[in-house]
Amino acid sequence: MAEFIEVRATIEGRENAVAVAHDLLRAGLATSIDIDVVPHPSASAWRLTLITTDQLAPALEQHIRGSGGSGSIVSRPVTRDVGSYPDWLTNQP
């Protein structure tokens, strides 16, 4: 079974962030994407939080860099809590 990786990246501009997210889903590089606005000194910036597999993470990061990623890209394994839920799921019984 593949290990899941959470990837976070900052993209400048709402339209660009949506286009990058759409491209990543169409390419099958991410199974889940969350988009939220983040403070940025020069323009609007959006943080993409993506879930992918360890095998796809390098291709996903390369795609983000080639599509206008303006900040660092942070990747980390998805861990599970004592209730066996991934740490990115909240309010689980």
Residue pairs with C-beta under 8 A, 6 or more apart in sequence:
2 53
2 54
2 55
3 53
3 54
3 77
3 78
4 31
4 51
4 52
4 53
4 54
4 77
4 78
4 86
5 51
5 52
5 53
5 54
5 57
5 75
5 76
5 77
5 78
6 49
6 50
6 51
6 75
6 76
6 77
6 78
6 88
7 30
7 48
7 49
7 50
7 51
7 52
7 57
7 60
7 61
7 64
7 73
7 74
7 75
8 47
8 48
8 49
8 50
8 73
8 74
8 75
9 47
9 48
9 50
9 61
9 64
9 69
9 71
9 72
9 73
9 74
10 38
10 40
10 45
10 46
10 47
10 48
10 69
10 70
10 71
10 72
11 17
11 20
11 45
11 46
11 47
11 48
11 64
11 67
11 68
11 69
11 70
12 40
12 42
12 43
12 44
12 45
12 46
12 68
12 70
13 43
13 44
13 45
13 46
13 68
14 37
14 44
14 46
16 67
16 68
17 35
17 46
17 48
18 35
19 67
20 48
20 63
20 64
20 67
20 68
20 69
21 30
21 33
21 35
21 48
23 63
23 67
24 30
24 33
24 50
24 60
24 63
24 64
25 33
27 63
28 56
29 50
29 52
29 56
29 59
29 60
29 63
30 50
30 51
30 52
30 56
30 60
31 51
31 52
32 50
32 51
33 48
33 49
33 50
33 51
34 48
34 49
34 50
35 46
35 47
35 48
35 49
36 46
36 47
36 49
37 44
37 45
37 46
37 47
38 45
38 46
38 47
39 45
40 70
45 70
45 71
48 64
49 88
50 60
51 78
51 88
52 60
54 77
57 75
61 73
61 75
64 73
65 73
78 86
78 87
78 88
79 86
79 87
80 86
80 87
81 87
83 92
83 93
85 92
